């Protein structure tokens, strides 16, 4: 959900908050069920941060609602899914380009939904990061910003 106006962010946050309260959950409970910190959930609800599509899917699943109930039309949701998938493909390509062995086999979950594992070989140990790729990409982005601040030369202020 990258290109949202301030009003759209607040509207999304309000939808999350309203649905959470209708389900009788506290922010702490939602955070625990989704696997995030309560501060992150609070920032989503206030419109200060925007959950990516994978996180929004988790929230919708926990709140037992449709993704479109939170994010808008089916077209909006599909557009976000498409952007997330493109970002994931780019991230995997980048990992391969820098020499990290990555494989992406497909498999069926118990409920017959086809999923893609993202297997990385790190020091001869295989790790499946498929279910956490959104978190890893977000952390990578934040780490990159820190590295840029540490090693980059400041050119101008925004």
C-alpha positions in Angstrom: 0.0 0.0 0.0 2.7 2.4 -1.0 0.9 5.3 -2.8 -1.8 6.4 -0.3 -2.8 9.9 0.6 -2.9 10.9 4.2 -6.7 10.6 4.2 -6.5 7.1 2.7 -4.0 6.0 5.4 -6.2 7.3 8.1 -9.3 5.6 6.5 -7.4 2.3 6.3 -6.3 2.7 10.0 -9.8 3.5 11.1 -11.1 0.4 9.2 -8.5 -1.8 11.0 -9.4 -0.3 14.4 -13.1 -0.5 13.9 -12.9 -4.2 12.8 -10.5 -5.0 15.6 -12.9 -3.6 18.2 -15.9 -5.3 16.6 -14.0 -8.6 17.1 -13.4 -7.7 20.7 -9.6 -7.6 20.4 -7.2 -5.2 22.0 -4.3 -3.8 20.0 -2.0 -6.1 22.1 -4.1 -9.1 21.1 -4.1 -8.2 17.5 -0.3 -7.5 17.5 0.3 -10.9 19.1 -1.9 -12.8 16.6 -0.3 -11.0 13.7 3.2 -11.3 15.0 4.0 -7.6 15.3 4.6 -5.1 18.1 1.7 -3.3 19.6 3.3 0.0 18.6 3.2 -1.1 14.9 -0.5 -1.9 15.1 -1.1 1.5 16.8 0.8 3.3 14.0 -1.3 1.4 11.4 -4.5 2.4 13.1 -3.5 6.0 13.4 -2.4 6.1 9.7 1.2 6.9 10.5 2.4 3.7 8.9 1.0 1.6 6.1 1.0 -2.2 6.2 2.3 -3.9 3.1 -0.1 -6.3 1.4 1.2 -9.4 3.1 0.8 -7.8 6.6 -2.6 -6.5 5.6 -3.6 -10.1 4.6 -2.5 -11.3 8.0 -4.6 -8.6 9.7 -7.6 -9.5 7.6 -7.2 -13.2 8.3 -7.0 -12.6 12.1 -9.9 -10.2 12.0 -11.9 -12.7 9.9 -12.7 -10.2 7.2 -12.1 -9.8 3.5 -9.0 -8.0 2.5 -11.1 -5.7 0.4 -13.1 -4.7 3.5 -9.9 -3.1 4.8 -8.1 -2.1 1.6 -10.8 -1.1 -0.8 -11.9 -2.5 -4.1 -10.7 -5.9 -5.5 -8.8 -4.0 -8.2 -6.9 -2.0 -5.5 -6.1 -5.2 -3.6 -5.0 -7.1 -6.8 -2.8 -4.1 -7.7 -1.1 -4.2 -4.3 -0.6 -8.0 -4.6 0.9 -7.5 -8.0 3.3 -4.8 -6.7 4.3 -7.0 -3.7 5.0 -10.0 -6.0 7.1 -7.8 -8.3 9.0 -6.5 -5.3 9.6 -10.1 -4.0 10.8 -11.2 -7.5 13.2 -8.2 -7.6 14.5 -9.0 -4.1 15.1 -12.6 -5.0 16.9 -11.5 -8.1 19.1 -9.1 -6.1 20.0 -11.9 -3.6 21.0 -14.1 -6.5 23.0 -11.3 -8.1 25.0 -10.8 -4.9 25.8 -14.5 -4.7 23.3 -15.8 -2.2 22.1 -19.2 -3.3 18.3 -19.0 -3.6 15.8 -21.6 -4.9 12.0 -21.1 -5.1 10.3 -24.5 -5.3 6.5 -24.6 -5.4 4.6 -26.9 -3.0 1.0 -27.6 -1.9 -0.1 -26.7 1.6 -2.5 -28.9 3.5 -5.4 -26.9 2.1 -4.3 -27.5 -1.4 -3.1 -23.9 -2.0 0.1 -23.8 -4.0 2.8 -21.7 -2.3 6.3 -20.9 -3.1 9.1 -21.6 -0.7 12.1 -19.2 -0.8 15.1 -21.3 0.3 18.4 -19.6 1.0 21.6 -21.5 1.6 23.5 -19.7 4.3 26.7 -21.3 5.5 25.5 -24.7 4.1 22.2 -24.5 6.0 18.9 -24.1 4.2 16.4 -21.5 5.5 12.9 -21.1 4.1 12.1 -17.3 4.3 8.9 -17.5 2.2 6.5 -16.7 5.0 8.6 -13.9 6.3 9.8 -12.3 3.0 7.8 -9.1 3.6 9.3 -8.6 7.0 12.8 -9.3 5.6 12.4 -6.9 2.8 11.1 -4.2 5.1 14.1 -4.8 7.5 16.5 -4.7 4.5 15.1 -1.4 3.5 15.5 0.1 7.0 19.1 -1.4 7.2 19.9 0.1 3.8 18.8 3.5 5.0 21.0 3.2 8.1 24.0 2.2 5.9 23.3 5.1 3.5 23.3 7.5 6.5 26.5 6.0 7.8 28.5 5.7 4.6 26.8 8.2 2.3 27.7 11.8 1.8 24.9 14.2 2.6 24.1 16.3 -0.4 21.1 18.4 0.6 18.3 18.5 3.1 14.7 17.6 2.1 
